[in-house]
Amino acid sequence: MSILKKITFVLLSLPILGYSQSQFHDVNIGVSLGSLNETGEVKSDGLSPVFGINISKHLNSQVSVSTNLILGSSSGGSGDDKFDTSLMALYANLSYYIVQHESFAVYLSGGVGSLSFDGELENADSDFSQKLFSNNSMMLTRAIGFMYPVTNSINISASFNLYNPLNGDGLDNYQEEMAKNGFSAFQVGFTYGFGKESEESAEWSNPIDVMTNKMNVVEDQVATLVIDTDGDGVADKFDKENNTPQGVAVDGSGRSLDVDSDGVPDYKDIDPFTAPGVAVDSKGLELDDDSDGVPNSQDLEPNSPEGCTVNFQGVQIVGKGAFLPTVYFDVSSSKLDYGNYQRLATVASVLKANPSYKLRVIGFADSVGDSEANYKLGLSRANAVIEILINTFSIDINRLIADSQGENNLLANEKVKLKLKDGLRSNSDGTRFLNRRVEFIIE
């Protein structure tokens, strides 16, 4: 077998071998009908029918290979040149889609194959024939075609084809130069595609359209990166808590900051500096099961009787020197938030259980501002607490004494610098609130 025949055989096999590897809807089987005509000096007369079958496989959206089989007959000529021939040709084509639109496509193709025929010259009473893959059977093919998709799987096709033997005679048994020694055929038919559907590999996939669609997808994805419904600075696509209130600080995933990691976000946490691992309520306050003012983690006697006086470790004591919880205030404010009412309830419980006790209520301030203003602010805070004890917990006003230390006796040292991950920061940034407080002393 010659090298050209071997190449032809491989090309004929490619679409069939490639089908088993197909992952997309790009393998098509087609049938067609048409008419052929001799291209040389001796022309065909009347209708010369031709029938075709082909299997094609797309290598990409613009290039495909196909195996083709045609069967037909032709007759014509005059005098001694009058002929009547039947033919069969098997060939492989490489097609390139020069125009691709969502509703039609135009392609050019070319290839090589083998031609066989049986004919006779009627007036000469002589037969002639050529076998498939014989020495003189090789031929070249060219075509221009048009395809129109009817459904996702079915396409209508039309093509004009030229077939030129490389050696030997034509269908009329008359040898001419290669350009004239052959025949043409016009064929129409349909193809059926099967396999996994994929727009990216479909026969009508325009590479520019595919690229545009991909860019549109990317643009849509990029557009989602700037949508931030709750305005916390984290795009919805990455926001794991997409309903944080306006102005609430969040981490990189959009979750509200929880400095003490107690499960209560800072903006809801009344005590944002609870010790690691301690149990807290829904407001972030450490649990105090016996309501003695000492949180469970520090309480050595977690079952103290209600209203008894205890020291700072929760141990019951008799008489003065009892531990009472401290309440805290916002900057420059003497208004007590409701989170501190639980602590005041502990204070009121001790006073009601011990009618002889009197309570000194001492207000404090941080060092911001002048001393006189801070003294007045501390006194305002003490009076605000006394007012709540009287109106909310019905404590006798004669048992309460207001006092102020102003900016004296600071609990947290405001001159210390804290070393944090993002550098040095003033202690006042995180713990100055500890100096804005009211303490209680039993007298």
C-alpha atoms as one frame of an Amber mdcrd trajectory, in Angstrom:
protein
   0.000   0.000   0.000   1.439   3.403  -0.980   2.071   6.174   1.567  -0.832
   8.193   0.155  -3.163   5.226   0.604  -2.019   4.786   4.198  -2.645   8.470
   4.931  -6.076   8.191   3.333  -6.913   5.144   5.449  -5.927   6.960   8.659
  -7.997  10.022   7.728 -10.990   7.819   6.945 -10.693   6.229  10.395 -10.279
   9.404  12.484 -13.945  10.358  12.952 -14.907   6.774  13.853 -11.981   6.273
  16.248 -12.544   9.697  17.725 -16.153   8.998  18.609 -15.235   6.793  21.558
 -13.288   9.715  23.015 -15.997  12.292  22.395 -17.122  14.196  25.450 -19.375
  16.643  23.687 -22.287  16.904  21.273 -19.886  17.160  18.314 -20.211  13.801
  16.491 -22.653  13.852  13.583 -24.009  11.266  11.146 -25.437  12.611   7.922
 -27.151  11.446   4.743 -27.602  13.347   1.496 -29.080  13.102  -2.005 -28.101
  14.997  -5.105 -27.021  14.979  -8.704 -23.562  14.661 -10.256 -22.080  15.784
 -13.548 -18.911  15.038 -15.513 -16.552  18.015 -15.652 -14.612  17.074 -18.824
 -15.372  17.246 -22.531 -17.985  14.529 -22.264 -20.896  15.717 -20.159 -23.566
  13.829 -18.259 -27.109  13.875 -19.590 -30.294  14.022 -17.542 -30.443  13.156
 -13.875 -27.348  11.466 -12.457 -28.320  10.611  -8.868 -25.847  10.408  -6.020
 -26.410   9.259  -2.431 -24.030  10.057   0.426 -23.378   9.011   4.040 -20.884
  10.732   6.323 -19.620  10.676   9.900 -17.960  13.853  11.182 -16.227  14.853
  14.389 -15.380  18.388  15.482 -11.801  18.920  16.609 -12.876  22.336  17.867
 -15.664  24.790  17.124 -14.274  25.621  13.654 -12.520  22.490  12.411 -13.926
  19.018  11.812 -12.856  15.794  10.104 -15.247  13.487   8.288 -15.440  10.080
   6.641 -17.670  10.076   3.565 -19.196   7.433   1.325 -21.040   8.238  -1.928
 -22.901   5.969  -4.305 -24.192   7.126  -7.675 -24.538   6.704 -11.392 -23.969
   8.826 -14.444 -24.675   8.563 -18.129 -24.180  10.851 -21.069 -22.001  11.626
 -24.049 -22.756  10.909 -27.709 -21.559   8.588 -30.448 -18.590   6.491 -29.441
 -18.325   8.488 -26.210 -21.784   7.572 -24.919 -21.339   6.036 -21.467 -23.298
   4.622 -18.557 -21.419   4.300 -15.228 -22.151   3.438 -11.576 -19.690   4.608
  -8.921 -18.675   4.393  -5.278 -16.205   6.671  -3.511 -14.820   6.639   0.007
 -12.923   9.711   1.167 -11.897  11.797   4.177 -12.336  15.559   4.412 -11.000
  18.280   6.679 -13.542  21.102   7.012 -13.103  24.686   8.193 -16.121  26.829
   9.090 -15.446  30.234   7.533 -18.777  31.740   8.605 -20.458  30.828  11.870
 -23.696  32.287  13.061 -26.232  31.080  15.576 -28.644  30.312  12.697 -26.318
  29.110   9.890 -22.753  28.177   8.981 -20.638  28.073   5.822 -17.623  25.821
   5.479 -14.847  24.859   3.059 -13.441  21.347   2.968 -10.896  19.257   1.138
  -9.456  15.786   1.345  -8.363  12.584  -0.344 -10.070   9.293  -1.052 -10.555
   6.378  -3.356 -12.916   6.057  -6.332 -14.320   2.873  -7.870 -16.722   2.520
 -10.799 -18.195   0.092 -13.347 -19.237   1.430 -16.730 -19.737   0.727 -20.355
 -19.457   2.557 -23.655 -22.744   1.755 -25.289 -21.777   2.194 -28.985 -18.392
   0.527 -28.553 -19.937  -2.370 -26.648 -17.016  -2.105 -24.231 -16.857  -2.273
 -20.408 -14.485  -0.402 -18.122 -14.044  -0.485 -14.340 -11.851   0.573 -11.457
 -11.649  -1.039  -8.032 -11.564   0.760  -4.688  -7.998   1.342  -3.443  -6.512
   0.169  -6.756  -3.414   1.824  -8.158  -5.358   4.461 -10.105  -8.230   4.967
  -7.643  -6.863   7.884  -5.600  -8.686  11.199  -5.912  -8.784  14.720  -4.448
 -11.978  16.291  -3.091 -13.022  19.900  -2.465 -16.321  21.293  -1.315 -18.157
  24.343  -0.108 -21.139  23.751   2.127 -23.948  25.398   4.041 -25.624  24.156
   7.227 -28.767  25.273   9.013 -29.808  23.961  12.469 -33.418  22.789  12.682
 -33.172  21.527  16.262 -30.377  21.096  18.748 -29.546  17.730  17.161 -30.657
  18.004  13.526 -29.053  20.200  10.844 -30.001  20.662   7.194 -27.003  20.666
   4.851 -26.272  21.619   1.260 -22.925  21.290  -0.503 -21.218  21.587  -3.861
 -18.408  19.026  -4.306 -15.601  18.476  -6.790 -13.931  15.054  -7.252 -10.751
  14.730  -9.351  -8.909  11.405  -9.892  -5.146  11.717  -9.529  -4.549   9.008
 -12.195  -6.674   6.963 -14.541  -9.782   7.801 -16.455 -12.949   9.550 -15.402
 -16.443   8.158 -15.237 -16.702   8.522 -19.017 -13.552   6.414 -19.591 -11.966
   9.448 -21.139  -8.675  10.660 -19.655  -8.055  14.390 -19.524  -5.963  16.767
 -17.460  -6.766  16.501 -13.740  -8.744  19.738 -13.585 -11.215  18.354 -16.155
 -10.889  14.672 -15.364 -13.518  14.265 -12.696 -17.049  15.095 -11.726 -19.002
  17.474  -9.528 -21.996  16.874  -7.318 -24.601  19.032  -5.647 -26.052  17.387
  -2.560 -28.633  18.272   0.105 -29.418  16.322   3.246 -29.390  16.423   7.020
 -27.090  15.483   9.895 -27.928  14.173  13.331 -25.666  15.015  16.261 -25.389
  12.959  19.410 -23.217  12.647  22.512 -22.983  15.010  25.465 -24.461  18.410
  24.680 -22.171  21.387  25.064 -22.563  24.864  23.601 -18.800  25.237  23.627
 -18.395  22.366  21.158 -21.637  22.687  19.216 -21.396  22.973  15.450 -22.717
  26.518  15.524 -20.488  27.779  18.315 -18.933  31.017  17.139 -15.552  31.434
  18.895 -16.184  35.177  19.265 -19.628  34.494  20.757 -18.147  31.880  23.092
 -15.494  34.350  24.248 -18.128  37.089  24.645 -20.352  34.788  26.690 -17.450
  33.850  28.931 -16.567  37.526  29.392 -20.193  38.266  30.265 -20.104  35.516
  32.890 -16.885  36.954  34.311 -18.383  40.459  34.321 -21.445  39.172  36.165
 -19.214  37.468  38.719 -17.093  40.609  39.116 -20.246  42.688  39.516 -21.237
  40.576  42.515 -17.940  41.489  44.173 -19.059  45.109  44.650 -22.531  44.344
  46.038 -22.540  44.908  49.796 -26.114  44.811  51.064 -25.367  45.584  54.708
 -22.649  48.147  53.934 -20.040  46.559  56.194 -17.267  46.665  53.587 -17.442
  42.922  52.777 -19.095  41.939  49.476 -22.182  39.736  49.724 -20.356  36.946
  47.859 -17.943  36.564  50.776 -20.095  37.924  53.623 -20.940  35.176  56.115
 -23.167  37.514  58.127 -25.009  39.619  55.585 -27.258  41.507  57.999 -24.903
  43.322  60.360 -26.323  46.667  61.547 -24.996  49.901  60.079 -21.629  50.925
  61.533 -20.862  47.623  63.270 -17.207  46.546  62.973 -16.706  43.217  61.189
 -13.851  40.858  60.368 -12.704  39.820  56.893 -15.565  37.358  56.477 -18.209
  39.942  57.387 -18.907  38.577  60.855 -19.433  41.090  63.674 -16.336  41.429
  65.836 -16.343  39.429  69.061 -13.186  40.499  70.922 -13.615  38.123  73.866
 -14.826  35.221  71.680 -17.790  34.511  73.941 -20.206  34.093  71.036 -21.863
  37.481  71.570 -20.804  40.152  69.023 -19.271  43.276  70.491 -22.167  45.533
  69.517 -24.496  43.348  71.662 -21.941  42.483  74.348 -22.427  44.388  77.600
 -19.153  42.985  78.906 -16.858  42.633  75.845 -13.842  41.555  77.925 -15.013
  38.374  79.650 -12.313  35.800  80.378 -11.722  33.121  77.703 -14.020  30.105
  77.932 -16.439  31.391  80.572 -20.188  30.916  80.105 -22.147  34.088  79.336
 -25.774  35.005  78.802 -27.294  36.403  75.600 -25.984  39.887  76.476 -22.389
  38.745  77.009 -22.499  38.949  80.807 -20.742  36.134  82.642 -23.224  33.891
  84.396 -23.772  34.351  88.146 -26.069  31.517  89.202 -26.503  32.594  92.851
 -26.807  36.320  91.966 -24.296  37.358  94.592 -22.456  39.685  92.199 -19.469
  37.334  91.778 -19.412  35.557  88.375 -19.336  31.756  88.372 -15.720  31.520
  87.237 -14.556  33.446  90.355 -17.198  32.268  92.826 -15.843  29.854  95.474
 -19.346  29.440  96.887 -21.629  29.306  93.803 -24.704  28.515  95.932 -24.709
  31.442  98.388 -28.163  32.249  99.908 -30.033  35.016  98.138 -29.303  38.471
  99.550 -26.326  37.426 101.670 -23.142  39.461 101.686 -20.027  37.921 100.101
 -16.445  38.916  99.488 -14.796  39.262  96.053 -14.475  35.456  95.821 -18.152
  34.855  96.524 -17.553  33.591 100.062 -20.310  34.561 102.489 -19.321  37.047
 105.185 -21.153  38.668 108.069 -21.191  42.424 108.399 -19.439  45.037 106.379
 -16.738  44.489 103.764 -19.037  42.678 101.344 -18.231  42.608  97.632 -20.705
  44.420  95.403 -20.453  44.513  91.580 -19.265  47.616  89.748 -21.286  49.296
  86.982 -19.770  51.077  83.947 -20.631  54.064  81.751 -20.024  55.290  78.209
 -17.726  58.230  77.446 -18.874  61.500  79.075 -22.190  59.881  79.984 -24.048
  59.485  83.252 -26.780  57.348  81.693 -26.666  53.704  82.747 -27.535  51.110
  80.091 -29.874  48.222  80.882 -27.024  45.713  80.870 -25.960  47.040  84.263
 -29.394  46.590  85.832 -28.585  42.966  86.651 -25.614  44.157  88.730 -27.780
  46.757  90.474 -30.273  43.991  91.238 -27.520  42.209  93.172 -26.778  45.413
  95.109 -30.462  45.914  95.898 -30.788  42.274  97.009 -27.977  42.720  99.542
 -29.526  45.921 100.894 -32.970  44.336 101.288 -31.496  41.291 103.053 -29.605
  43.564 105.453 -31.876  46.477 106.509 -29.191  47.989 108.736 -26.745  48.525
 105.863 -26.161  51.923 104.375 -24.452  52.238 100.998 -21.905  54.766  99.792
 -22.214  55.138  95.991 -18.962  56.456  94.527 -18.685  57.750  90.951 -15.442
  57.771  88.911 -14.308  59.228  85.573 -11.367  58.704  83.218  -8.605  61.320
  82.858 -10.003  62.979  79.736 -10.944  66.606  80.460 -10.189  68.786  83.512
 -10.397  67.551  87.090 -13.358  69.675  88.146 -15.501  68.493  85.244 -14.554
  64.870  85.956 -15.494  65.276  89.624 -18.938  66.584  88.639 -19.323  63.748
  86.085 -18.470  61.152  88.768 -21.071  62.675  91.097 -23.694  62.667  88.326
 -23.002  58.975  87.762 -23.402  58.211  91.466 -26.729  60.072  91.587 -27.935
  58.286  88.423 -27.316  54.927  90.115 -29.039  56.064  93.334 -32.062  57.171
  91.310 -32.373  53.705  89.747 -31.995  51.969  93.133 -34.784  54.143  94.521
 -37.221  54.092  91.587 -36.613  50.601  90.210 -35.659  48.583  93.303 -37.502
  50.621  96.022 -34.424  51.257  98.184 -34.884  53.961 100.876 -33.073  57.158
  99.865 -31.826  57.590 103.431 -29.701  54.442 103.038 -27.812  55.829 100.020
 -24.950  58.340 100.027 -23.631  59.889  96.772 -19.885  60.505  96.473 -17.343
  61.188  93.722 -13.654  60.491  93.170 -13.592  62.057  89.699 -10.414  61.055
  87.883  -8.706  59.964  91.100  -8.022  56.303  91.838  -7.965  55.224  88.205
  -8.535  51.501  87.910  -6.805  51.130  84.528  -3.463  52.849  83.888  -4.103
  55.091  80.903  -0.413  55.775  80.238   0.490  52.162  79.406   0.906  51.192
  75.741  -0.530  47.880  74.627   1.330  45.868  71.975  -1.220  44.635  69.459
  -0.919  42.875  66.083  -1.160  46.136  64.174   1.381  47.931  66.377   1.370
  49.944  69.619  -1.877  51.406  70.783  -2.782  53.481  73.824  -4.241  51.545
  76.732  -7.101  54.026  76.709  -8.267  52.644  73.368  -9.370  49.369  74.925
  -9.597  49.609  78.743 -10.223  53.250  79.626 -13.909  52.340  80.052 -12.891
  50.582  83.313 -12.293  54.031  84.828 -15.788  55.246  83.928 -17.572  53.444
  86.768 -19.545  53.505  90.021 -18.472  51.410  93.006 -20.277  50.599  96.256
 -19.074  50.508  99.869 -21.253  49.212 102.722 -21.188  51.447 105.796
